[in-house]
Every structure is written in structure tokens, then in C-alpha cells.
Amino acid sequence: ITSIIPKLQEYSYENSKGELAISEEEKLILEKIEEGFDSVDALMDETELSISKINSIVTLLEMKGLIQDLTGIGLKKN
């Protein structure tokens, strides 16, 4: 893969109704970010998910345009 963008365009993040599809774990992370848990450590403590799982979910949410990782500040819901 020379560029990740064409590869990402192969994946659809929408369901059959054209709505953005998100998993229950993604929904949980979004809710916790809204509640003010804006770091991976805080999310790990609050959700009891592993750090690798949270990092994976955060990456997917960023790719879907639902959150931003404000380096040094924390996570922010768009």
C-alpha cells in the first residue's frame, strides 16, 4: 500500500439507510468523552476496556470524523 487513503475509501462507515454505523463500544467511548473522560487512561479506568481496544476504537472514531485527538489536550467529540 503506497497510500492509506485509497484503501480507506474501500470501507463504508454507513449502514443501508445512509446513517453512520457505530458499534456499541464506539457509542460507549463517545458517551464517556461527552461526560469529560478525554484521555485514554481515563477511558480505560471508566470503561474497563484494554488500552489496545480503546486505541483501536479511538482511531476508528477519528477516521469516521466523530472525534479529534487534540495532542496534549485530550479527545474532543466533533
C-alpha positions as CSV (number, residue, x, y, z in Angstrom):
1,I,0.0,0.0,0.0
2,T,1.6,3.3,-1.1
3,S,-1.2,5.4,0.3
4,I,-3.8,4.6,3.0
5,I,-6.5,6.9,1.6
6,P,-7.5,4.7,-1.4
7,K,-7.5,1.7,1.0
8,L,-9.8,3.5,3.5
9,Q,-12.2,4.5,0.7
10,E,-12.9,0.8,0.2
11,Y,-14.6,0.7,3.5
12,S,-18.0,2.1,4.1
13,Y,-18.9,3.5,7.5
14,E,-22.6,3.9,6.6
15,N,-25.4,1.4,7.1
16,S,-28.1,0.6,4.4
17,K,-30.0,3.7,5.4
18,G,-27.0,6.0,4.8
19,E,-26.6,6.6,8.5
20,L,-23.1,6.4,10.1
21,A,-22.7,2.9,11.6
22,I,-21.1,2.7,15.0
23,S,-20.7,-0.2,17.4
24,E,-21.8,-0.4,21.0
25,E,-18.2,0.1,22.2
26,E,-17.8,3.1,19.9
27,K,-21.0,4.5,21.3
28,L,-19.7,3.9,24.9
29,I,-16.5,5.7,24.2
30,L,-18.4,8.7,22.6
31,E,-20.6,8.9,25.7
32,K,-17.6,8.9,28.0
33,I,-15.9,11.6,26.0
34,E,-19.1,13.7,26.3
35,E,-19.0,13.1,30.1
36,G,-15.5,14.6,30.2
37,F,-13.3,11.4,30.1
38,D,-11.0,12.8,27.5
39,S,-7.8,10.7,27.8
40,V,-7.1,7.1,27.0
41,D,-6.2,6.5,30.6
42,A,-9.4,8.0,31.9
43,L,-11.4,6.0,29.3
44,M,-9.6,2.8,30.4
45,D,-10.5,3.4,34.1
46,E,-14.1,4.3,33.3
47,T,-14.9,1.5,30.8
48,E,-12.5,-1.3,31.9
49,L,-11.6,-1.8,28.2
50,S,-8.0,-2.6,27.4
51,I,-5.7,0.2,26.2
52,S,-5.3,-1.5,22.8
53,K,-9.1,-1.8,22.4
54,I,-9.6,1.9,23.3
55,N,-6.8,3.0,21.0
56,S,-8.4,0.9,18.2
57,I,-11.9,2.5,18.9
58,V,-10.4,6.0,19.1
59,T,-8.7,5.5,15.7
60,L,-11.9,4.3,14.1
61,L,-13.9,7.2,15.6
62,E,-11.2,9.7,14.3
63,M,-11.5,8.1,10.8
64,K,-15.3,8.4,10.9
65,G,-14.8,12.1,11.8
66,L,-16.6,11.8,15.1
67,I,-13.8,12.8,17.4
68,Q,-10.4,14.6,17.3
69,D,-7.3,13.8,19.3
70,L,-6.0,17.2,20.4
71,T,-2.5,16.1,21.2
72,G,-1.6,17.2,24.7
73,I,-5.1,18.4,25.5
74,G,-7.3,15.3,25.1
75,L,-10.0,13.8,23.0
76,K,-12.9,16.0,21.7
77,K,-16.2,15.0,20.2
78,N,-16.9,16.7,16.8
